[in-house]
Structures are given as C-alpha cells and as structure tokens.
Amino acid sequence: MTNTDMPNKVHEGKNIKRFREMLGMKQDALAFELGDDWNQKKVSLLEGKETVEPEILEQVAKVLKVTPEAIKNFSEEAAINFVNNFNDSSVNNGPLNNYHCTFNPLDKVIELYERLLTSEREKNDLAGKQTKK
C-alpha cells in the first residue's frame, strides 16, 4: 500500500492550532475567549486531539471566526497543492501571466487585523466588567 492509497486523516486539534496561530492568538487567550472552565492546559490538550467533539468544535470555530467545516477540512497537503498549482508558471506560459489575484492581499491583512483588534477590545471589555463586580 503506497502513501497515496491511504486516505488523508485530518487532525482537528492541529488545525485548531494552525488557525489560532494564523490569528496570532496564544493558547491562554483562546482559553479566555472560550470561558471560565477553560485554561491554557485544556487548550493544549484540545490541540492534541485528532477528533474534537462537535459542540466544542463549534465553540472554538466561533472564537476563531471560522466555520467548523474549515477546521475539519483544512489540510496542509491541500494548501501546499493549491500554492504549488497557483505558482506553476507553465500553466500560463510564463511567470508574468500567472498573477490573477481576485482580492487585494493588503485588504485581507487589514481585515484580519481589524478582527483581532475587535477581539482584543471585547476581551478588555470583559476583563473590565469582571473587575468591577
């Protein structure tokens, strides 16, 4: 049996970690966003799980602002294949003809920054409310 004959098993915990890291979020920040019964250690254990319970996956996806399907279906191999195909200059007879970006990458960076900023503001608002109690 060759490597290509085996189905690719998605590791949902690793995918959670990848999305969290793409957002620049630390484990303790994710734990804070998930609520009182979460801590850094519990997030670490979650990221080690191959399969995550649907309710928890839904919660985490909401915090990371992605769909549960994105976490379930993300595969590094698919991402690498996409990048390799996207950068294959032989498709369009030369590297200068290959760049057909349908969005402004800077807009995506700004969008991600704004989401992160909103998340931080919400976290600070929550922390402020908890100290006033």
Residue pairs with C-beta under 8 A, 6 or more apart in sequence:
8 75
8 77
9 50
10 72
10 73
10 74
10 75
11 50
12 49
12 50
12 51
12 52
12 57
12 71
12 72
13 46
13 47
13 48
13 49
13 50
13 52
14 47
15 71
15 72
15 74
16 46
16 47
16 52
16 60
16 64
16 71
17 47
18 74
18 76
19 64
19 66
19 70
19 71
19 74
20 27
20 30
20 47
20 64
23 64
23 65
23 112
23 115
23 116
24 116
25 64
25 116
25 119
26 40
27 40
27 43
27 44
27 47
28 39
28 40
28 43
29 123
30 38
30 43
30 60
30 63
30 64
31 38
31 39
31 40
31 42
31 43
32 38
32 123
33 63
33 119
33 123
34 43
34 59
34 60
34 63
46 52
46 56
46 60
52 60
52 71
54 68
57 68
57 71
57 72
58 68
60 71
61 67
61 68
61 70
61 71
64 71
65 115
85 91
86 98
87 98
88 98
89 95
89 98
91 98
92 98
